[in-house]
Amino acid sequence: MTSLDRPVRIGLIGAGGIAGAHVAGILRNPEKAVLAAVADPVTEAAEKRAGDTGAAIYPDYRQMLAEADIDAVDICLPHHLHRDAIVAAAEAGKHVLCEKPLCLTPDEAVSIAEAVEKSGVTVMCAHNQLFLPAVARAKELLESGTIGKVYEVRTTDSFFNDFTPENMGWRASAKTAGGGELIDTGYHPTYLMLHLAGGVPVEATAMLSRHRLEFMEGEDSAQVLVRFDNGVVGHLVTSWAYQAAENTERFSAVGELGSLHSDGTTLSYRLRGQESVVEEFEPVHEFGAEIEHFADSIRNGTRPIHTHKEGTEVLGIILAAYESARSRTIAPVLRADFEPAPAG
């Protein structure tokens, strides 16, 4: 990886809803990142995201890749368009920040890996919850062995979603979304579980439900169990159908010496026979921290916290969960080297 001694010039691909958070993240880091271009077929949407930044507007991202003075792209497209945009950017020699999911199929993941290897660009998955201070502190405690060998990790991301047949758009179709809630909001607790478990996912089993949003093709809720190669068992719960119960943690981990849990803003851990330690954190702009990390990775030539490798592992968990629910089995997880993982 090469380094860069100036702010990273970013071209935004897709000016839809989530792009607003990404632009806000860029604008919070003026010494490290600049919004240099915006590509969207809807000119008004592109102009809205560009605001008064002076970013160039393009109707098509391929034209932007060919003409704009940019170092990197920030992809905020519907799920089924991610792979093509990542590959096109890599072939143009541009670094990539991509919203979740990385892509939708193993074949797409293979083509991304090949394009990245050939071009040598940096690809970072936009896993914004990893930048919560409570998550960073939990990872530090787990890696330092504070609670000993980790046995179990649980993650939750559930809320009452007000989608209707009129406003759900492309997310209502499994073809464009890649599934239902699990591959969308459920992607967050999946990458969080992967991060905290600290191992390679091996197998998964799931129960999917459509409790309330009957008009969508996929599930509106999911519960997934995952076994990792280091012995950790993960359990995630995610839903658009309901708000989680008030005492539900955002994440927790249990180990041989004790446990930890967090609501996302505070972190509590307790070793067996000792009093609990509670830590509180100042709020952070997750997307600002995410953009800063992406820019630093490019400017310093360092590896991002989650690349396409981790993105592929998260996708592998979700696809195994879908296969498990379909076949009523425990399904193997596709590894980032694209071979089925051996059963644990």
C-alpha positions in Angstrom: 0.0 0.0 0.0 1.2 3.5 -0.9 0.8 6.5 1.4 -0.8 9.9 0.7 0.4 13.2 2.1 -2.8 15.2 1.5 -6.5 14.8 2.2 -8.1 11.9 0.3 -10.3 13.1 -2.5 -13.5 10.9 -2.4 -16.1 10.4 -5.1 -19.5 9.4 -3.7 -21.4 6.7 -5.7 -25.1 6.8 -4.9 -26.9 9.8 -3.3 -29.7 8.0 -1.5 -30.6 8.0 2.2 -27.4 6.5 3.8 -25.2 8.8 1.7 -26.2 11.7 3.9 -24.5 10.1 6.9 -21.4 9.4 4.8 -21.2 13.0 3.5 -21.6 14.2 7.1 -18.6 11.9 8.0 -16.5 13.4 5.3 -17.3 16.9 6.3 -16.2 16.2 9.8 -12.7 15.4 8.6 -11.6 18.3 6.4 -7.9 17.8 7.1 -8.1 14.1 6.0 -10.9 13.8 3.4 -12.6 15.9 0.7 -15.9 15.3 -1.1 -14.6 15.8 -4.6 -17.4 14.3 -6.8 -20.9 12.8 -6.6 -22.3 10.3 -9.1 -26.1 9.6 -9.2 -28.5 9.4 -12.2 -30.9 11.7 -10.3 -29.2 15.1 -10.6 -31.2 16.7 -7.8 -30.1 14.0 -5.4 -26.5 14.4 -6.4 -26.6 18.2 -6.0 -28.2 17.8 -2.6 -25.3 15.6 -1.4 -22.7 17.9 -2.9 -24.2 20.9 -1.2 -21.7 23.8 -1.2 -18.6 21.6 -1.3 -17.9 22.3 -4.9 -18.0 18.5 -5.7 -18.3 17.7 -9.4 -21.6 16.1 -10.4 -21.8 13.0 -12.7 -24.8 11.1 -14.0 -22.9 7.8 -14.0 -20.2 6.5 -11.7 -18.2 5.0 -14.6 -17.9 8.5 -16.1 -16.8 9.8 -12.7 -14.1 7.1 -12.4 -12.8 8.0 -15.8 -12.9 11.8 -15.5 -12.9 13.0 -11.8 -9.9 13.9 -9.8 -10.4 11.4 -7.0 -8.4 8.9 -5.0 -11.2 6.8 -3.6 -14.9 6.1 -3.8 -17.6 5.8 -1.2 -20.3 3.3 -2.4 -23.8 3.9 -1.1 -25.8 2.0 -3.7 -28.6 -0.7 -3.4 -27.1 -4.0 -2.4 -27.2 -5.7 -5.8 -25.1 -3.0 -7.4 -22.2 -3.1 -4.9 -20.1 -5.7 -6.7 -20.0 -4.0 -10.1 -19.1 -0.7 -8.5 -16.3 -2.1 -6.4 -14.8 -4.0 -9.3 -15.0 -0.9 -11.6 -13.4 1.3 -9.0 -10.6 -1.2 -8.3 -9.9 -1.5 -12.1 -9.7 2.3 -12.2 -7.1 2.2 -9.4 -9.5 3.9 -6.8 -9.6 2.9 -3.1 -13.1 1.8 -1.9 -15.3 2.3 1.1 -18.5 0.3 0.6 -21.7 0.3 2.6 -22.9 -3.1 3.8 -23.3 -5.7 2.5 -20.0 -6.2 0.5 -22.0 -8.1 -2.1 -24.6 -10.8 -2.4 -23.1 -14.1 -3.6 -19.9 -16.1 -3.4 -19.2 -15.5 -7.1 -19.4 -11.8 -6.5 -17.0 -12.0 -3.6 -14.6 -13.9 -5.7 -14.6 -11.3 -8.4 -14.1 -8.5 -5.8 -11.1 -10.4 -4.3 -9.6 -10.9 -7.7 -10.0 -7.2 -8.7 -8.5 -6.0 -5.4 -5.5 -8.4 -5.6 -4.8 -7.3 -9.2 -5.1 -3.6 -8.5 -3.7 -3.4 -5.1 -6.3 -0.9 -3.9 -7.6 -0.7 -0.3 -11.1 -1.9 0.2 -12.9 -1.1 3.5 -16.3 -2.3 4.6 -18.4 0.5 6.1 -19.0 -1.3 9.4 -19.9 1.8 11.4 -20.7 0.2 14.7 -17.1 -1.0 15.1 -16.3 2.7 15.8 -18.5 2.9 19.0 -16.1 3.5 21.9 -17.8 0.7 23.9 -17.1 -1.8 21.1 -13.4 -0.7 20.9 -13.1 -1.1 24.7 -14.8 -4.5 24.6 -12.4 -5.7 21.9 -9.5 -4.5 24.0 -10.7 -6.3 27.1 -11.3 -9.5 25.1 -7.9 -9.5 23.4 -6.1 -8.8 26.7 -7.7 -11.9 28.3 -9.6 -9.9 31.0 -12.5 -12.4 31.0 -10.3 -15.4 30.0 -11.1 -17.7 27.2 -14.3 -16.5 25.5 -17.1 -19.0 25.3 -20.1 -17.0 24.0 -20.8 -13.7 22.2 -24.3 -12.3 21.7 -25.3 -9.3 19.6 -28.7 -7.7 19.0 -30.0 -5.1 16.6 -33.8 -4.9 16.5 -36.3 -2.0 16.1 -39.9 -1.3 15.0 -39.5 -0.4 11.3 -42.2 1.7 9.7 -41.7 0.3 6.2 -44.8 0.2 4.0 -45.4 -1.3 0.6 -45.1 2.2 -0.8 -41.8 3.3 0.9 -39.8 0.1 1.1 -38.6 0.3 -2.5 -35.8 -2.1 -3.6 -35.5 -3.6 -0.1 -38.8 -5.4 -0.6 -37.3 -7.6 -3.3 -35.0 -10.5 -2.4 -33.4 -10.1 -5.8 -32.2 -6.5 -5.2 -31.7 -6.8 -1.4 -30.1 -10.3 -1.4 -32.6 -11.5 1.2 -34.6 -9.8 3.9 -33.8 -8.0 7.2 -30.8 -10.3 8.0 -28.7 -9.1 5.1 -29.7 -5.5 5.8 -29.9 -4.3 9.4 -28.9 -7.9 10.5 -25.5 -7.3 8.9 -24.6 -5.0 11.8 -24.9 -7.6 14.6 -23.2 -10.1 12.3 -20.0 -8.1 11.7 -20.1 -7.1 15.4 -20.2 -10.7 16.4 -17.4 -11.6 14.0 -15.3 -8.8 15.4 -15.8 -9.7 19.1 -15.5 -13.5 18.6 -12.0 -13.2 17.2 -12.2 -16.3 15.1 -13.1 -17.6 11.7 -16.8 -18.6 11.3 -17.2 -22.3 10.6 -21.0 -23.1 10.6 -24.3 -21.5 11.2 -27.9 -22.3 11.8 -30.9 -20.0 11.8 -34.6 -19.4 12.3 -36.1 -16.7 10.1 -39.5 -15.1 10.6 -41.9 -12.7 8.9 -43.8 -11.5 11.9 -45.3 -8.2 10.7 -44.0 -7.0 7.3 -45.9 -9.4 5.2 -45.5 -7.5 2.0 -41.7 -8.0 1.7 -40.3 -11.1 0.1 -37.7 -11.9 2.7 -37.7 -12.2 6.5 -38.3 -9.3 8.8 -36.6 -11.0 11.8 -33.8 -13.6 12.3 -32.1 -15.5 15.0 -28.7 -17.0 14.1 -26.2 -19.3 15.9 -22.6 -19.3 14.7 -19.7 -21.5 15.6 -16.2 -20.1 15.2 -12.9 -22.0 14.8 -11.7 -20.9 18.2 -14.6 -22.5 19.9 -16.7 -19.3 20.4 -20.4 -19.7 19.8 -22.2 -16.6 18.7 -25.9 -15.8 18.9 -27.5 -12.8 17.2 -31.1 -11.5 17.2 -32.2 -8.9 14.7 -35.6 -7.6 13.6 -37.6 -4.9 11.8 -40.8 -6.2 13.4 -40.3 -5.2 17.0 -38.3 -3.2 19.5 -36.1 -5.4 21.6 -37.0 -5.8 25.3 -35.7 -3.0 27.5 -33.1 -5.2 29.3 -31.6 -6.5 26.0 -27.9 -5.8 25.5 -26.4 -4.5 22.3 -23.6 -7.0 22.8 -22.2 -9.3 25.5 -19.5 -11.9 25.9 -19.0 -14.7 28.5 -15.6 -16.2 29.3 -13.9 -18.5 31.7 -13.2 -15.7 34.2 -16.3 -13.5 33.9 -18.4 -11.6 31.4 -19.1 -8.2 29.8 -22.1 -6.5 28.3 -23.0 -3.2 26.7 -26.0 -1.2 25.6 -23.7 0.6 23.1 -23.0 3.6 25.2 -21.8 2.1 28.5 -19.8 -1.1 29.1 -19.9 -3.3 32.2 -17.7 -6.2 33.0 -17.4 -8.4 36.1 -14.9 -11.1 37.0 -16.3 -14.0 39.0 -16.3 -13.1 42.7 -15.6 -9.4 42.1 -17.7 -6.3 41.8 -18.8 -5.0 38.4 -16.8 -2.3 36.7 -18.9 0.2 34.7 -17.4 2.4 32.1 -19.2 5.3 30.3 -18.1 6.9 27.0 -18.6 10.2 25.3 -20.8 10.0 22.2 -19.0 9.6 18.9 -20.1 10.3 15.3 -19.8 6.8 14.0 -19.6 7.8 10.3 -17.1 10.6 11.1 -14.9 8.0 12.9 -15.4 5.6 10.0 -14.4 8.1 7.3 -11.4 9.2 9.4 -10.2 5.6 9.7 -10.7 5.0 6.0 -8.7 8.2 5.1 -6.0 7.3 7.6 -5.7 3.8 6.1 -5.1 5.3 2.6 -2.9 8.2 3.8 -0.7 5.9 5.9 -0.8 2.8 3.8 -2.3 0.7 6.6 -4.9 -2.0 6.7 -8.5 -1.0 7.5 -10.2 -2.6 10.5 -12.5 -4.6 8.1 -11.5 -5.2 4.5 -13.3 -7.3 1.9 -11.9 -10.3 3.8 -14.1 -9.7 6.8 -16.9 -8.5 4.5 -16.8 -11.9 2.8 -16.9 -13.7 6.2 -19.9 -11.7 7.2 -21.6 -12.6 3.9 -20.6 -16.2 4.5 -22.4 -16.3 7.9 -25.5 -14.8 6.4 -25.6 -17.1 3.4 -25.1 -20.1 5.7 -28.0 -18.8 7.8 -30.2 -18.6 4.8 -29.2 -22.1 3.7 -29.8 -23.4 7.2 -33.3 -22.0 7.4 -34.1 -23.3 3.9 -32.7 -26.9 4.5 -33.4 -27.0 8.3 -29.7 -28.0 8.9 -26.5 -26.6 10.3 -24.8 -25.1 7.2 -21.0 -24.6 6.6 -19.8 -21.0 6.2 -17.9 -20.1 3.1 -14.5 -18.9 4.1 -12.8 -15.8 2.8 -10.5 -18.0 0.8 -13.7 -19.4 -0.8 -13.5 -22.9 0.4 -16.2 -24.5 2.7 -15.0 -24.4 6.3 -14.7 -27.8 8.0 -17.4 -28.6 10.6 -16.3 -27.9 14.1 
